[in-house]
Amino acid sequence: MTTVGGSIAVIAIGAILTFAVTVEIAGLNLDAVGIILMLAGAVGVVIGAIRFLNYRASRGPAGPPAGPPL
C-alpha cells in the first residue's frame, strides 16, 4: 500500500502547487507542474489498486489448513 500512500502525497503536493501557491517563477508554470503531479498521483493510485487486487486474487480463498482430519 506504499504506492497508494505516496501517490496521495503527490496529489496533495500538486494541489498545493496548483491552488495555493501564488509565487511566479520565470520559465516555470507552477500550475502546470501541479496538474502534472496530480495526474501522476492519480495514475499511481490506480496502479496501486490494481496491484493490491491482483495480490489478493493470487492468494486464493482462505480455508482450513490442509492435512488429515483430527
N, C-alpha and C positions, 0 to 999 in steps of 0.2 A: 504493500500500500504506500510505499515511499513515493512511487511515481505520482499517485494522486495528490499526496500532500505537497510535493514540490510543484506540481502543476497549479494547484490552488494558490500557492505563494507567487508564482509567476503571473497568474491572472491578477492577483491583488496589486503587484508592483506595476503591471501595465495599466490598471485602472487608476492608480495614483498618478502615474505619469500623464495619462490622458485627461483626467478630470480635475486634479488638484494642483498640479504644478503649473505656475504661470510664468516661469522663467523662460526667456528666449535665448537660445544658443545659436550663434551664426553657423550655418551649414548643417544644422541638426534639427529636425522637426520632432519634438518630443511627443506630439500627438500621434504621429505615425509610428514611432517606436513603441508607444504604449499599446496601440491597436495590434501591432505585430506580436507583442508579448502576450496579450490576451488571447489571440488566435492560437499561438503556440501552446499556451496553457490549456486551452480547450482541447486541442489535439492530444496533449499529454493525458488529460483526464479520460478521454475516450480510449486511448491505448491502454491505460492502466485498468480501466473497467473490463476491457476485452481480455487482458492478461489474467485478471482475477477470475473472470467467468470460466476461462479455459482451464485454469488451475483447479477450480472446483469441479469441473466436469471430468477432468482426467483422474481425479482421486476416486471416483465412483461412489456409490451409496455406502453409507456406514451400516454395518451389520454385525452380527455376532462373530466372535473370533472363530477361525477355522480349527477343527480338531474333533476328536471323538466326543460324543455326549457324555456328560457325567453320570 
